[in-house]
Amino acid sequence: MRPFTLVGIIDASGSMGKLWKQLVVQWNTLLQENVHNQVYTITFDTKARCNQSDPSLKTLLNKHGGGGTTLDEPFLKFQEIWREKIPPEHELKVIFIYICIASDHLAI
């Protein structure tokens, strides 16, 4: 099996508040299943944050954001990671999670 890099791009805006604890459990479980793979977690509200040394999500939303939402910043951060840190021999798996306020639906 080819090695892979997992990148999570996760909405950490205030609108994620009611879903945050459930998302933390699911994401952190996924990290445990991928302990031998390279993992990056990018969280975003109006700013993008990335922590490869500890890609787990914290229970408190304000540790990752909690403000408004912008989509430019997390994808710029993703491009930076893709160009500079992901080995060319790795397969790339990306999970994008955000909530759409207009419809109040979670998108994955």
Contacts in CASP RR format, 6 or more apart in sequence:
PFRMAT RR
TARGET T0000
AUTHOR 0000-0000-0000
METHOD contacts of the structure
MODEL  1
MRPFTLVGIIDASGSMGKLWKQLVVQWNTLLQENVHNQVYTITFDTKARC
NQSDPSLKTLLNKHGGGGTTLDEPFLKFQEIWREKIPPEHELKVIFIYIC
IASDHLAI
2 89 0 8 1.000
2 90 0 8 1.000
2 91 0 8 1.000
3 37 0 8 1.000
3 38 0 8 1.000
3 87 0 8 1.000
3 89 0 8 1.000
3 90 0 8 1.000
3 91 0 8 1.000
4 37 0 8 1.000
4 38 0 8 1.000
4 90 0 8 1.000
4 91 0 8 1.000
4 92 0 8 1.000
4 93 0 8 1.000
5 37 0 8 1.000
5 38 0 8 1.000
5 39 0 8 1.000
5 40 0 8 1.000
5 86 0 8 1.000
5 87 0 8 1.000
5 90 0 8 1.000
5 91 0 8 1.000
5 92 0 8 1.000
5 93 0 8 1.000
6 30 0 8 1.000
6 34 0 8 1.000
6 37 0 8 1.000
6 38 0 8 1.000
6 39 0 8 1.000
6 40 0 8 1.000
6 93 0 8 1.000
6 94 0 8 1.000
6 95 0 8 1.000
7 39 0 8 1.000
7 40 0 8 1.000
7 41 0 8 1.000
7 42 0 8 1.000
7 78 0 8 1.000
7 81 0 8 1.000
7 82 0 8 1.000
7 92 0 8 1.000
7 93 0 8 1.000
7 94 0 8 1.000
7 95 0 8 1.000
8 27 0 8 1.000
8 39 0 8 1.000
8 40 0 8 1.000
8 41 0 8 1.000
8 42 0 8 1.000
8 94 0 8 1.000
8 95 0 8 1.000
8 96 0 8 1.000
8 97 0 8 1.000
9 42 0 8 1.000
9 44 0 8 1.000
9 74 0 8 1.000
9 75 0 8 1.000
9 78 0 8 1.000
9 94 0 8 1.000
9 95 0 8 1.000
9 96 0 8 1.000
9 97 0 8 1.000
10 23 0 8 1.000
10 27 0 8 1.000
10 41 0 8 1.000
10 42 0 8 1.000
10 43 0 8 1.000
10 44 0 8 1.000
10 57 0 8 1.000
10 64 0 8 1.000
10 95 0 8 1.000
10 96 0 8 1.000
10 97 0 8 1.000
10 98 0 8 1.000
11 43 0 8 1.000
11 44 0 8 1.000
11 45 0 8 1.000
11 69 0 8 1.000
11 97 0 8 1.000
11 98 0 8 1.000
11 99 0 8 1.000
12 20 0 8 1.000
12 43 0 8 1.000
12 44 0 8 1.000
12 45 0 8 1.000
12 49 0 8 1.000
12 61 0 8 1.000
12 64 0 8 1.000
12 65 0 8 1.000
12 66 0 8 1.000
13 44 0 8 1.000
13 45 0 8 1.000
13 46 0 8 1.000
13 65 0 8 1.000
13 66 0 8 1.000
13 67 0 8 1.000
13 68 0 8 1.000
13 69 0 8 1.000
13 99 0 8 1.000
14 45 0 8 1.000
14 61 0 8 1.000
14 65 0 8 1.000
14 66 0 8 1.000
14 67 0 8 1.000
14 68 0 8 1.000
15 68 0 8 1.000
15 69 0 8 1.000
15 99 0 8 1.000
15 101 0 8 1.000
16 23 0 8 1.000
16 61 0 8 1.000
16 66 0 8 1.000
16 99 0 8 1.000
17 61 0 8 1.000
17 66 0 8 1.000
19 99 0 8 1.000
19 106 0 8 1.000
20 59 0 8 1.000
20 61 0 8 1.000
21 59 0 8 1.000
23 57 0 8 1.000
23 97 0 8 1.000
24 57 0 8 1.000
24 58 0 8 1.000
24 59 0 8 1.000
27 41 0 8 1.000
27 56 0 8 1.000
27 57 0 8 1.000
28 56 0 8 1.000
28 57 0 8 1.000
30 95 0 8 1.000
31 39 0 8 1.000
31 41 0 8 1.000
31 55 0 8 1.000
31 56 0 8 1.000
38 52 0 8 1.000
38 86 0 8 1.000
38 87 0 8 1.000
38 90 0 8 1.000
39 52 0 8 1.000
39 55 0 8 1.000
40 50 0 8 1.000
40 52 0 8 1.000
40 55 0 8 1.000
40 81 0 8 1.000
40 85 0 8 1.000
41 50 0 8 1.000
41 51 0 8 1.000
41 55 0 8 1.000
41 56 0 8 1.000
41 57 0 8 1.000
42 48 0 8 1.000
42 49 0 8 1.000
42 50 0 8 1.000
42 74 0 8 1.000
42 77 0 8 1.000
42 78 0 8 1.000
42 81 0 8 1.000
43 49 0 8 1.000
43 50 0 8 1.000
43 57 0 8 1.000
43 64 0 8 1.000
43 65 0 8 1.000
43 74 0 8 1.000
44 65 0 8 1.000
44 69 0 8 1.000
44 70 0 8 1.000
44 71 0 8 1.000
44 73 0 8 1.000
44 74 0 8 1.000
44 77 0 8 1.000
45 64 0 8 1.000
45 65 0 8 1.000
45 66 0 8 1.000
45 67 0 8 1.000
45 68 0 8 1.000
45 69 0 8 1.000
45 70 0 8 1.000
46 67 0 8 1.000
46 68 0 8 1.000
46 69 0 8 1.000
46 70 0 8 1.000
46 73 0 8 1.000
47 65 0 8 1.000
47 70 0 8 1.000
47 73 0 8 1.000
48 73 0 8 1.000
48 74 0 8 1.000
48 76 0 8 1.000
48 77 0 8 1.000
49 64 0 8 1.000
49 65 0 8 1.000
50 77 0 8 1.000
50 81 0 8 1.000
52 85 0 8 1.000
57 64 0 8 1.000
58 64 0 8 1.000
69 98 0 8 1.000
69 101 0 8 1.000
71 98 0 8 1.000
78 94 0 8 1.000
82 92 0 8 1.000
86 92 0 8 1.000
95 108 0 8 1.000
96 107 0 8 1.000
96 108 0 8 1.000
97 106 0 8 1.000
97 107 0 8 1.000
97 108 0 8 1.000
98 106 0 8 1.000
98 107 0 8 1.000
99 105 0 8 1.000
99 106 0 8 1.000
99 107 0 8 1.000
100 107 0 8 1.000
END
